[in-house]
Amino acid sequence: MLFEHAGAHSLNHIILGAIFEDYGIDAVKVKKMAQHQSRRSGSDDRYLRSLRHVSTSIYGFAFSAILIAIQMTRCLLLALFTAALLSAQTPGAFMPWVYFPQNCAKCHGSPDVPRAPSQSSLRALTPEAIYAAITTGSMSGQSAGLSDENKRSLAEYIAERRLGIAAMGDVKKMSNLCESKPKFDDLSRQAWNGYGLDAENTRYQTTAGGGIARSEIPKLKLKWAFGFPGVSQVWGQPSVVSGTVFIGVDTGYVYAIDAKTGCVHWSFLADTGVRTAPRIDVLPNKRAVAWFGDLKANAYAVDASTGALIWKTNLDPHVRARITAAPAYFENRLYFPVSSTEEVSPPPPLYLCCTFRGSVAALDAESGRKVWQTYTIAEAPHPAPKDAKNLQPWGPAGGAVWGAPVIDRRKRTLYIATGDAYTEPAPATTDAVMALDLKSGKVLWSMQDLPNDAWIVGCPSPDNANCPKQMGPDFDFGAATILANLPGGKRVLLAGQKSGIIWAHDPDARGVLLWKTGVSRSKADPRGEIVWGGAADTTNVYYGLTSGGVVAVRVTDGTKVWLTPINGSGKLPGTPGAVTAIPGAVFSGGLDGVIRALSPEDGSVVWEYDTARASPTVNGIPGKGGSLGAPGPVIAGGMLFVNSGYVGVVSGMPGNLLLAFAPE
């Protein structure tokens, strides 16, 4: 899932950009690593030339398979890149994702050694704890043959976080601590709460809620910038509630920042990176709480005033499970989707695929207790027939849920869109729109928009037993669904697909298809044309396109109203991020770092600002903007908030800024 495309970049830049997805590695750090390895080999080639050695075959993969694998996983990204680079120049290079299954997994995860923690359990540890264990602790003997550099690499691989991040990102080291705690008297007043703003995920902010009139849009000016320490990607979309901005970043830190001044209230460090938009609400006990998820599939509740942890619940112990979508909140319950990166696991015998199923978990908001969990694939994974090499594959698997759910309060129903299958035959609930009962989690109906989409990285390949025999196109749903109102009391459930097709289903007729419209500027491929999310007003639905542009489609019948090409201001083309609408403007961020406001009537650009630049910050952290990727802009209380810094797998520009704009 989530192959993004930034246009016609050089292959080297795509490879370099792919390294950072879900890992938070600084671009400068990777560049220095490549330069260092080039010097070690005695070559005077520049660092980009050294990247060409990625074409060296690893484990029988073709180069295209390696590139896809690099583009798709978190810790594996760095390992694959390092392995490919070093295998061409320094034979015998340390590769932690190979070392662990060949050495550590003989005990950790083996039923014959029940006292040894599984890899899933080890993921819950900090890299510092793992490093201590293999350096001076109980595992020092087993790792005696490793260099200190290799031990650090292994600890970071297992924990999925860099060493030293905990100390680096703490607000106690910042110069602009707020003098008072935030208060939460009226959560609905001029707020943007969660991913889609409302229960329907429309991402449409009214003038009353946004506080920015149509005439003020051309007058928007930068008011302050906040720099995040050690960050390469500002992953999480902000939420703005009661004058406080809540935001998560790739290091695992979540921050609470004053919306008007940029002073910082508190920071909280999750177990790993946080991509979800936080959800904030006041419980019946009058306590204001912020909820979010991380890339180890942990759901968190923290005190919105202090950042103190209230509870943490793991929603899936699968080693590839993660939470990428913001939770929905309704009547003291939270609804968390669960996704994964299992489809990009290494080939056998390092990994036998596949055992993950996407799901939605309902949690009690006060305690974190799991009320129900519904899997998108009803059948549990089980051993499949052994292959020609006597290896044991598993299935069925797939159906990850990447986007935030819609809450239909009228029907007391939850809507999601699902990802592709990892095994064949592809279950009928993959690449589908599904309806679940809010109370019980029962599947009410499911409509599959694309059958037979079983996809695994590095396939087809005769050497990879994980490969489906009939490969699908990897056109799953990454964007959240949108519930939009039509004239006459009718409604439509909208789903934008990586294929570049917008699907419209009737939520009041068990999901029957009303219309579908293709909007791709070019032939879609597994990198996806519609990836992160759209916005809908009373007339149109709007989506950003990975090929570069924004499109408006009429919600009543799917007619294309306009399409504005955006070619990247001479930098990087592509506008894959979620878009946001207000009366008078549709806001879209580009991989070139430019945030643009387009007219909803004709798509003309009415305002823009280039964020890809160095900027003074209110908290004293050196700051520089970069590409605008997955998270969409947020508007609340007379201000526009924009994340700047996104690499992903589109060779975007790293950055570490949150920017706040207001009319002058």
C-alpha positions as CSV (number, residue, x, y, z in Angstrom):
1,M,0.0,0.0,0.0
2,L,0.9,3.6,-0.4
3,F,3.2,3.7,-3.4
4,E,3.4,7.4,-4.0
5,H,4.7,9.0,-7.1
6,A,6.2,12.5,-7.5
7,G,6.5,12.6,-11.2
8,A,9.5,12.1,-13.5
9,H,12.4,12.2,-10.9
10,S,15.7,10.5,-11.5
11,L,15.8,6.9,-10.2
12,N,18.5,7.9,-7.7
13,H,16.3,10.6,-6.1
14,I,13.4,8.1,-5.8
15,I,15.7,5.6,-4.1
16,L,17.1,8.3,-1.8
17,G,13.6,9.6,-0.9
18,A,12.3,6.1,-0.2
19,I,14.8,5.6,2.6
20,F,13.0,8.0,4.9
21,E,9.4,6.5,4.8
22,D,8.2,5.8,8.3
23,Y,11.8,5.9,9.8
24,G,12.6,9.6,10.2
25,I,16.1,9.4,8.9
26,D,17.7,12.8,8.2
27,A,18.4,13.3,4.5
28,V,21.8,14.8,5.4
29,K,22.7,11.7,7.4
30,V,21.9,9.4,4.5
31,K,23.9,11.5,2.1
32,K,26.9,11.4,4.5
33,M,26.6,7.7,4.8
34,A,26.7,7.3,1.0
35,Q,29.6,9.6,0.7
36,H,31.5,7.7,3.5
37,Q,30.9,4.4,1.8
38,S,32.1,5.8,-1.5
39,R,35.3,7.0,0.1
40,R,35.8,3.6,1.8
41,S,35.6,1.9,-1.6
42,G,38.3,4.2,-3.0
43,S,36.0,5.7,-5.5
44,D,35.8,9.4,-6.2
45,D,32.2,9.1,-7.4
46,R,29.7,11.4,-5.8
47,Y,27.1,10.0,-3.4
48,L,24.3,9.7,-5.9
49,R,26.6,7.6,-8.1
50,S,27.1,5.2,-5.2
51,L,23.4,4.8,-5.0
52,R,23.4,3.1,-8.4
53,H,25.0,0.1,-6.7
54,V,21.5,-0.6,-5.3
55,S,21.0,-2.5,-8.6
56,T,23.2,-5.3,-7.2
57,S,21.0,-8.4,-6.6
58,I,20.1,-9.2,-3.0
59,Y,18.5,-12.5,-2.2
60,G,17.7,-13.1,-5.8
61,F,15.5,-9.9,-6.1
62,A,15.5,-8.0,-9.3
63,F,16.4,-4.3,-8.9
64,S,12.7,-3.3,-9.3
65,A,11.8,-5.6,-6.4
66,I,14.5,-4.0,-4.2
67,L,13.3,-0.5,-5.1
68,I,9.7,-1.4,-4.3
69,A,10.7,-3.0,-1.0
70,I,12.7,0.2,-0.1
71,Q,9.6,2.2,-0.9
72,M,7.3,0.3,1.3
73,T,8.7,-0.4,4.8
74,R,9.9,1.3,7.9
75,C,13.0,-0.2,9.5
76,L,13.5,-2.4,6.5
77,L,14.0,0.7,4.4
78,L,17.2,1.7,6.0
79,A,18.4,-1.9,6.1
80,L,17.7,-2.6,2.5
81,F,19.4,0.6,1.4
82,T,22.4,0.0,3.6
83,A,22.7,-3.6,2.5
84,A,22.4,-2.8,-1.2
85,L,24.9,0.0,-1.0
86,L,27.4,-1.9,1.1
87,S,27.1,-5.2,-0.6
88,A,28.4,-3.6,-3.8
89,Q,31.4,-2.0,-2.0
90,T,32.1,-3.7,1.3
91,P,31.3,-7.4,1.3
92,G,30.0,-8.8,4.6
93,A,28.3,-5.6,5.7
94,F,26.0,-6.0,8.8
95,M,22.3,-6.2,7.9
96,P,20.2,-6.2,11.1
97,W,17.0,-7.5,9.4
98,V,19.0,-10.5,8.3
99,Y,21.0,-10.9,11.5
100,F,17.9,-11.0,13.7
101,P,16.0,-13.9,12.0
102,Q,19.2,-15.9,11.5
103,N,20.5,-15.5,15.1
104,C,18.1,-13.8,17.6
105,A,14.9,-15.5,16.3
106,K,16.3,-18.9,17.2
107,C,15.1,-18.1,20.7
108,H,13.0,-14.9,20.4
109,G,9.8,-16.3,18.9
110,S,10.6,-19.9,19.1
111,P,8.1,-22.1,21.0
112,D,11.0,-24.2,22.3
113,V,12.3,-21.2,24.3
114,P,9.2,-19.8,26.0
115,R,11.1,-17.6,28.4
116,A,12.7,-15.6,25.5
117,P,10.5,-12.5,24.6
118,S,9.1,-12.6,21.1
119,Q,10.0,-10.0,18.5
120,S,6.6,-8.3,19.2
121,S,7.5,-8.0,22.8
122,L,10.9,-6.7,22.1
123,R,9.3,-3.9,19.9
124,A,7.9,-2.5,23.1
125,L,11.3,-1.8,24.5
126,T,13.3,1.4,23.9
127,P,16.4,1.2,21.7
128,E,18.4,2.3,24.7
129,A,17.1,-0.7,26.7
130,I,17.9,-3.1,23.9
131,Y,21.3,-1.5,23.4
132,A,22.1,-1.9,27.1
133,A,21.0,-5.6,27.1
134,I,23.2,-6.5,24.1
135,T,26.2,-4.4,25.4
136,T,26.4,-4.9,29.1
137,G,23.3,-6.9,30.0
138,S,21.9,-10.4,29.7
139,M,22.5,-10.6,25.9
140,S,26.0,-9.3,25.9
141,G,27.5,-12.7,25.4
142,Q,25.3,-13.5,22.4
143,S,26.3,-10.3,20.8
144,A,30.0,-10.3,21.7
145,G,31.0,-10.6,18.1
146,L,29.3,-7.4,17.0
147,S,30.9,-4.0,16.8
148,D,29.4,-1.2,18.8
149,E,28.1,0.3,15.5
150,N,26.3,-3.0,14.7
151,K,24.8,-3.2,18.1
152,R,23.4,0.3,17.7
153,S,22.0,-0.7,14.3
154,L,20.4,-3.8,15.7
155,A,18.9,-2.0,18.7
156,E,17.3,0.6,16.4
157,Y,16.0,-2.0,14.0
158,I,14.3,-4.0,16.8
159,A,12.9,-1.0,18.6
160,E,12.0,0.9,15.4
161,R,13.3,4.2,16.8
162,R,16.7,6.0,16.8
163,L,18.9,6.1,19.9
164,G,18.9,9.4,21.7
165,I,15.5,10.7,20.5
166,A,14.0,10.7,24.0
167,A,16.4,13.4,25.3
168,M,16.5,15.4,22.1
169,G,12.8,16.1,21.7
170,D,11.8,17.0,25.3
171,V,10.1,20.4,25.7
172,K,12.3,21.0,28.8
173,K,15.1,21.8,26.3
174,M,13.0,24.4,24.5
175,S,13.1,28.1,25.1
176,N,9.4,29.0,24.9
177,L,7.5,27.0,27.5
178,C,4.0,28.3,28.1
179,E,3.3,29.9,31.5
180,S,0.0,28.3,32.0
181,K,-1.8,25.0,31.2
182,P,-4.3,24.8,28.4
183,K,-8.0,24.9,29.3
184,F,-10.8,23.0,27.5
185,D,-14.1,24.8,28.2
186,D,-15.6,24.7,24.7
187,L,-14.2,22.0,22.4
188,S,-16.5,22.8,19.4
189,R,-15.7,26.6,19.2
190,Q,-13.4,27.2,16.2
191,A,-11.8,23.8,16.3
192,W,-10.4,21.2,14.0
193,N,-10.6,17.9,15.9
194,G,-9.1,14.8,14.4
195,Y,-8.5,13.9,10.8
196,G,-11.6,14.9,8.9
197,L,-12.9,17.7,11.2
198,D,-16.4,16.2,11.5
199,A,-17.9,12.7,11.9
200,E,-18.4,12.5,8.2
201,N,-14.7,13.2,7.3
202,T,-15.7,16.1,5.0
203,R,-12.6,18.2,5.8
204,Y,-14.8,21.2,5.1
205,Q,-14.4,24.0,7.6
206,T,-17.1,26.7,7.9
207,T,-16.3,30.4,8.0
208,A,-17.5,30.4,11.6
209,G,-15.2,27.6,12.6
210,G,-12.3,28.5,10.5
211,G,-12.4,32.2,11.2
212,I,-11.0,33.1,7.7
213,A,-13.3,34.8,5.2
214,R,-13.0,34.5,1.5
215,S,-11.7,38.0,1.2
216,E,-8.9,37.3,3.7
217,I,-7.4,34.4,1.9
218,P,-5.0,36.5,-0.2
219,K,-3.9,38.3,2.9
220,L,-2.6,35.2,4.8
221,K,0.9,35.8,6.3
222,L,3.2,33.6,8.4
223,K,2.8,34.4,12.1
224,W,5.1,31.8,13.7
225,A,7.0,28.6,13.0
226,F,7.8,25.8,15.4
227,G,10.8,23.5,14.9
228,F,10.7,19.8,15.9
229,P,14.1,18.5,17.2
230,G,15.6,15.5,15.3
231,V,12.7,15.4,12.9
232,S,12.8,14.7,9.1
233,Q,9.1,14.3,8.6
234,V,6.3,16.1,10.3
235,W,4.0,13.1,9.9
236,G,0.9,13.8,12.0
237,Q,-1.9,16.2,11.0
238,P,-2.5,18.8,13.7
239,S,-5.7,19.0,15.7
240,V,-6.7,22.4,17.1
241,V,-9.0,22.5,20.1
242,S,-9.6,25.3,22.6
243,G,-6.7,27.3,21.3
244,T,-4.2,24.4,21.5
245,V,-2.5,22.6,18.6
246,F,-1.8,18.8,19.1
247,I,0.6,17.2,16.7
248,G,2.7,14.0,16.4
249,V,6.0,13.6,14.5
250,D,8.3,10.8,13.2
251,T,10.4,10.6,16.4
252,G,7.4,9.5,18.4
253,Y,6.9,12.8,20.2
254,V,3.4,14.4,20.5
255,Y,3.4,18.1,21.3
256,A,0.7,20.5,22.7
257,I,1.4,24.0,21.4
258,D,-0.5,27.3,21.9
259,A,-2.2,28.2,18.6
260,K,-1.8,32.0,18.9
261,T,1.8,32.3,20.1
262,G,3.5,28.9,19.4
263,C,4.6,28.5,23.0
264,V,4.7,24.8,24.0
265,H,2.7,23.3,26.8
266,W,4.0,19.7,27.0
267,S,5.5,16.8,25.1
268,F,4.8,13.1,25.3
269,L,7.0,10.3,23.8
270,A,5.2,7.4,22.3
271,D,7.0,4.0,21.6
272,T,7.6,5.0,18.0
273,G,6.5,7.4,15.3
274,V,3.0,9.0,15.4
275,R,1.2,9.6,12.1
276,T,-2.3,10.0,13.4
277,A,-4.2,13.2,14.0
278,P,-4.9,13.3,17.7
279,R,-8.6,13.3,18.8
280,I,-9.4,15.4,21.9
281,D,-12.6,15.3,24.0
282,V,-13.8,15.8,27.5
283,L,-14.9,12.6,29.3
284,P,-18.0,12.3,31.6
285,N,-15.6,12.7,34.5
286,K,-14.7,16.2,33.1
287,R,-11.2,15.2,32.2
288,A,-9.9,16.4,28.8
289,V,-8.1,13.7,26.9
290,A,-6.1,13.4,23.7
291,W,-6.1,10.0,21.9
292,F,-3.7,8.9,19.1
293,G,-1.9,5.8,17.8
294,D,1.7,4.9,16.8
295,L,3.5,2.7,14.3
296,K,3.6,-0.3,16.7
297,A,-0.3,-0.4,16.8
298,N,-0.5,1.1,20.3
299,A,-3.4,3.4,21.1
300,Y,-2.8,6.1,23.7
301,A,-4.8,8.3,26.0
302,V,-3.0,11.3,27.6
303,D,-4.2,14.2,29.7
304,A,-4.8,17.0,27.3
305,S,-3.7,19.6,29.9
306,T,-0.5,18.0,31.1
307,G,0.5,15.2,28.6
308,A,0.5,12.6,31.4
309,L,-0.2,9.0,30.2
310,I,-3.7,7.8,31.2
311,W,-3.6,4.4,29.4
312,K,-2.0,2.6,26.5
313,T,-3.6,-0.4,24.7
314,N,-1.9,-2.5,22.0
315,L,-4.4,-3.3,19.3
316,D,-2.5,-5.9,17.4
317,P,0.7,-7.7,18.5
318,H,1.6,-8.6,14.9
319,V,5.2,-7.4,14.3
320,R,4.1,-5.5,11.1
321,A,0.9,-3.9,12.6
322,R,0.6,-0.2,12.8
323,I,-1.9,2.6,13.3
324,T,-1.8,5.3,10.5
325,A,-5.4,6.6,10.8
326,A,-6.8,9.0,13.3
327,P,-9.4,7.5,15.7
328,A,-13.1,8.4,15.6
329,Y,-14.9,9.3,18.9
330,F,-18.6,8.8,19.6
331,E,-20.5,8.3,22.8
332,N,-17.5,7.5,25.0
333,R,-16.0,5.0,22.6
334,L,-13.0,5.3,20.3
335,Y,-12.7,3.5,17.0
336,F,-9.2,2.8,15.8
337,P,-8.3,1.3,12.4
338,V,-5.3,-1.0,12.1
339,S,-3.0,-1.3,9.1
340,S,0.3,-3.0,8.4
341,T,3.5,-3.3,6.3
342,E,3.4,-7.1,6.0
343,E,3.1,-7.0,2.2
344,V,6.6,-5.7,2.0
345,S,8.3,-8.3,4.2
346,P,11.4,-10.0,2.9
347,P,11.1,-13.3,1.0
348,P,11.4,-16.8,2.4
349,P,13.1,-18.2,4.4
350,L,13.5,-14.8,6.2
351,Y,9.7,-14.4,6.3
352,L,6.8,-16.7,5.5
353,C,3.8,-14.6,4.4
354,C,1.2,-13.7,5.5
355,T,-0.7,-13.6,8.8
356,F,-1.9,-10.0,9.2
357,R,-5.6,-8.9,8.8
358,G,-6.8,-5.3,8.9
359,S,-9.2,-4.4,11.6
360,V,-11.1,-1.8,13.5
361,A,-11.1,-1.8,17.3
362,A,-13.6,-0.2,19.6
363,L,-12.2,1.0,22.9
364,D,-13.8,2.3,26.0
365,A,-12.5,5.9,26.0
366,E,-11.9,6.1,29.8
367,S,-10.1,2.9,30.4
368,G,-8.7,1.8,27.0
369,R,-10.5,-1.6,27.4
370,K,-11.2,-3.3,24.1
371,V,-15.0,-3.5,23.6
372,W,-14.8,-5.3,20.2
373,Q,-12.4,-5.8,17.3
374,T,-13.7,-6.7,13.8
375,Y,-11.3,-8.0,11.2
376,T,-11.8,-7.0,7.6
377,I,-11.1,-10.6,6.7
378,A,-13.3,-12.9,8.7
379,E,-11.3,-16.1,8.2
380,A,-8.3,-16.3,10.5
381,P,-4.9,-17.0,8.7
382,H,-3.9,-20.7,8.7
383,P,-1.2,-22.7,7.1
384,A,-1.5,-23.1,3.3
385,P,0.0,-26.0,1.3
386,K,3.8,-26.0,1.3
387,D,5.6,-24.8,-1.7
388,A,8.2,-26.6,-3.9
389,K,10.9,-25.7,-1.3
390,N,8.9,-27.2,1.5
391,L,8.3,-23.8,3.0
392,Q,5.0,-23.1,4.9
393,P,3.1,-20.0,3.7
394,W,0.0,-18.7,5.5
395,G,-3.2,-16.9,4.5
396,P,-5.7,-15.3,4.0
397,A,-4.2,-11.9,4.8
398,G,-4.4,-8.2,4.0
399,G,-7.3,-5.7,4.1
400,A,-5.4,-3.1,6.1
401,V,-7.4,0.0,7.1
402,W,-5.2,3.1,6.4
403,G,-7.8,5.9,6.6
404,A,-9.9,7.3,9.4
405,P,-13.4,5.9,9.7
406,V,-16.7,7.8,9.1
407,I,-19.3,7.8,11.9
408,D,-22.9,7.7,10.5
409,R,-24.8,9.0,13.6
410,R,-28.2,8.6,11.8
411,K,-27.7,4.8,11.2
412,R,-25.2,4.3,14.1
413,T,-22.8,2.8,11.6
414,L,-19.1,3.1,10.9
415,Y,-17.7,3.1,7.4
416,I,-14.2,2.2,6.3
417,A,-12.3,1.5,3.1
418,T,-9.8,-1.4,2.9
419,G,-6.5,-2.2,1.4
420,D,-5.4,-5.0,-1.0
421,A,-4.9,-8.6,-0.2
422,Y,-1.5,-10.1,0.5
423,T,-2.5,-13.7,-0.4
424,E,-4.7,-15.3,-3.0
425,P,-7.5,-15.7,-3.6
426,A,-8.1,-12.1,-2.6
427,P,-10.9,-12.0,0.0
428,A,-14.1,-10.2,-1.1
429,T,-13.6,-7.6,1.7
430,T,-10.2,-6.3,0.3
431,D,-10.2,-3.1,-1.9
432,A,-13.7,-2.7,-0.5
433,V,-16.0,-0.2,1.3
434,M,-17.4,-1.7,4.5
435,A,-20.1,-0.8,7.0
436,L,-19.9,-1.9,10.6
437,D,-22.4,-1.7,13.4
438,L,-21.1,0.8,16.0
439,K,-22.4,-1.1,19.0
440,S,-21.3,-4.7,18.2
441,G,-18.8,-4.3,15.3
442,K,-20.9,-6.6,13.2
443,V,-20.3,-6.3,9.4
444,L,-23.5,-4.9,8.0
445,W,-22.4,-4.9,4.3
446,S,-19.3,-4.8,2.1
447,M,-18.9,-3.7,-1.5
448,Q,-15.7,-4.7,-3.3
449,D,-14.7,-2.1,-5.8
450,L,-11.7,-4.1,-7.2
451,P,-11.5,-7.9,-7.0
452,N,-8.4,-10.1,-7.3
453,D,-6.0,-7.5,-6.1
454,A,-3.4,-9.7,-4.3
455,W,0.0,-8.0,-4.2
456,I,3.3,-8.6,-2.5
457,V,6.5,-6.6,-2.9
458,G,9.2,-8.0,-5.2
459,C,6.7,-10.0,-7.2
460,P,6.4,-11.8,-9.6
461,S,9.6,-13.7,-8.8
462,P,10.3,-17.4,-9.2
463,D,12.5,-17.2,-6.1
464,N,9.9,-15.7,-3.8
465,A,7.4,-18.2,-2.5
466,N,5.3,-15.3,-1.0
467,C,4.3,-14.2,-4.5
468,P,0.7,-14.6,-5.6
469,K,0.5,-16.5,-8.8
470,Q,-1.8,-13.8,-10.3
471,M,-0.5,-10.4,-9.2
472,G,-3.0,-7.6,-8.7
473,P,-2.3,-3.9,-9.4
474,D,-2.0,-2.8,-5.7
475,F,-4.9,-0.3,-6.1
476,D,-6.1,-0.3,-2.5
477,F,-7.8,2.5,-0.6
478,G,-5.5,4.7,1.4
479,A,-7.7,7.7,1.6
480,A,-10.4,7.9,4.2
481,T,-14.1,7.7,3.1
482,I,-16.3,10.8,3.1
483,L,-20.0,10.9,3.8
484,A,-21.6,13.8,1.9
485,N,-25.1,15.1,1.8
486,L,-27.0,15.4,-1.5
487,P,-30.1,17.5,-2.4
488,G,-33.4,16.1,-1.2
489,G,-32.0,14.4,1.9
490,K,-30.0,11.8,0.0
491,R,-26.4,10.9,0.9
492,V,-23.4,9.5,-0.8
493,L,-20.3,7.7,0.6
494,L,-17.2,8.7,-1.4
495,A,-14.0,6.7,-1.6
496,G,-10.9,7.8,-3.6
497,Q,-8.7,4.9,-4.8
498,K,-5.1,4.7,-5.7
499,S,-6.2,3.8,-9.2
500,G,-7.4,7.4,-9.6
501,I,-11.0,6.4,-9.5
502,I,-13.5,8.0,-7.2
503,W,-16.3,5.6,-6.1
504,A,-19.7,6.8,-4.9
505,H,-21.8,4.3,-2.8
506,D,-25.2,4.7,-1.3
507,P,-24.9,4.3,2.4
508,D,-28.7,3.9,2.7
509,A,-28.9,1.0,0.2
510,R,-26.3,-1.3,1.5
511,G,-23.5,0.4,-0.5
512,V,-24.9,0.0,-4.0
513,L,-22.7,1.8,-6.5
514,L,-24.1,5.2,-7.6
515,W,-21.3,6.4,-9.9
516,K,-17.5,6.2,-10.4
517,T,-15.2,8.7,-12.1
518,G,-11.6,8.3,-13.2
519,V,-9.5,11.4,-12.6
520,S,-5.9,10.3,-13.3
521,R,-3.7,12.6,-15.3
522,S,-1.6,9.6,-16.4
523,K,-1.8,5.9,-16.2
524,A,-2.0,4.9,-12.6
525,D,0.4,2.4,-11.1
526,P,1.0,0.9,-7.6
527,R,2.4,4.2,-6.4
528,G,-1.1,5.6,-6.5
529,E,-2.9,8.6,-7.9
530,I,-5.3,9.3,-5.1
531,V,-3.5,8.4,-1.9
532,W,-4.2,10.5,1.2
533,G,-7.6,12.1,1.2
534,G,-10.2,14.5,-0.1
535,A,-12.6,17.2,1.0
536,A,-16.2,17.7,0.2
537,D,-18.5,20.8,0.3
538,T,-22.2,20.9,-0.6
539,T,-21.4,20.7,-4.3
540,N,-18.0,19.0,-5.1
541,V,-15.5,16.6,-3.7
542,Y,-11.8,17.6,-4.2
543,Y,-8.7,15.4,-4.3
544,G,-5.0,16.1,-4.7
545,L,-3.3,13.9,-7.4
546,T,0.2,12.3,-7.1
547,S,0.8,13.2,-10.7
548,G,0.4,16.9,-9.8
549,G,-2.9,18.7,-9.6
550,V,-6.2,19.1,-7.8
551,V,-9.5,17.9,-9.2
552,A,-13.1,18.8,-8.4
553,V,-15.9,16.3,-9.1
554,R,-19.6,16.9,-8.6
555,V,-20.9,14.8,-5.7
556,T,-24.4,14.2,-7.3
557,D,-23.3,12.4,-10.4
558,G,-19.5,12.3,-10.7
559,T,-19.1,14.9,-13.4
560,K,-15.6,16.4,-13.5
561,V,-15.9,20.1,-12.8
562,W,-12.3,21.1,-13.2
563,L,-8.7,19.8,-12.9
564,T,-5.9,22.2,-12.2
565,P,-2.4,20.8,-13.1
566,I,0.3,21.7,-10.6
567,N,3.8,21.0,-11.9
568,G,5.8,21.8,-8.9
569,S,7.1,25.4,-9.4
570,G,10.2,24.0,-11.1
571,K,11.0,21.7,-8.2
572,L,9.1,18.5,-7.3
573,P,5.8,17.8,-9.0
574,G,3.0,16.1,-7.1
575,T,0.2,17.0,-4.7
576,P,-0.6,13.7,-3.0
577,G,-1.5,15.1,0.4
578,A,-5.0,15.4,1.9
579,V,-6.8,18.6,0.8
580,T,-8.9,21.0,2.9
581,A,-11.9,23.2,1.9
582,I,-13.4,26.3,3.3
583,P,-15.9,28.7,1.6
584,G,-13.8,30.4,-1.1
585,A,-10.8,28.1,-1.2
586,V,-9.5,24.5,-1.5
587,F,-6.0,24.2,0.2
588,S,-3.5,21.7,-1.2
589,G,0.1,21.2,-0.3
590,G,2.7,20.2,-2.9
591,L,5.9,18.1,-2.8
592,D,7.6,21.3,-4.0
593,G,6.9,22.7,-0.5
594,V,4.2,25.2,-1.7
595,I,0.9,25.5,0.0
596,R,-1.8,26.7,-2.4
597,A,-5.4,28.0,-2.1
598,L,-7.5,27.3,-5.2
599,S,-10.9,28.7,-6.1
600,P,-13.6,26.0,-5.6
601,E,-15.4,27.5,-8.6
602,D,-12.7,27.1,-11.3
603,G,-9.6,25.8,-9.7
604,S,-7.5,29.0,-10.2
605,V,-4.8,29.6,-7.6
606,V,-5.7,32.6,-5.4
607,W,-2.8,32.3,-2.9
608,E,0.4,30.4,-2.3
609,Y,3.4,30.3,0.0
610,D,6.7,28.4,-0.4
611,T,7.4,26.6,2.9
612,A,10.6,24.9,1.7
613,R,13.0,27.4,3.3
614,A,14.8,28.0,6.5
615,S,12.7,29.8,9.1
616,P,13.3,31.3,12.5
617,T,11.3,29.4,15.1
618,V,9.6,30.4,18.3
619,N,11.1,27.6,20.3
620,G,14.7,28.1,19.3
621,I,15.1,24.9,17.4
622,P,16.8,25.3,13.9
623,G,14.0,24.9,11.4
624,K,13.7,24.3,7.7
625,G,10.7,23.4,5.6
626,G,10.4,20.8,3.0
627,S,7.8,18.9,1.0
628,L,4.1,18.9,2.0
629,G,2.9,15.3,1.9
630,A,0.3,13.1,3.6
631,P,-1.1,15.4,6.3
632,G,-3.5,18.0,5.1
633,P,-3.6,21.7,6.1
634,V,-5.8,22.6,9.1
635,I,-7.9,25.8,9.6
636,A,-9.4,26.9,12.9
637,G,-9.7,30.0,15.0
638,G,-8.7,32.4,12.2
639,M,-5.4,30.5,11.5
640,L,-4.1,28.1,8.9
641,F,-1.7,25.4,10.1
642,V,0.7,23.6,7.7
643,N,3.2,20.8,8.3
644,S,6.4,21.2,6.3
645,G,8.7,18.2,5.9
646,Y,7.8,15.0,4.1
647,V,10.0,12.5,2.3
648,G,7.9,9.3,2.1
649,V,8.7,7.3,-0.9
650,V,8.4,10.2,-3.3
651,S,11.9,11.6,-2.9
652,G,10.3,14.6,-1.0
653,M,12.3,17.2,0.9
654,P,12.8,16.6,4.6
655,G,11.7,19.3,7.0
656,N,10.9,19.9,10.7
657,L,8.4,22.8,10.8
658,L,4.8,23.5,11.8
659,L,3.8,26.8,10.3
660,A,1.0,29.1,11.4
661,F,-0.6,31.6,9.1
662,A,-3.3,34.3,9.7
663,P,-4.7,37.2,7.7
664,E,-2.8,40.4,8.0
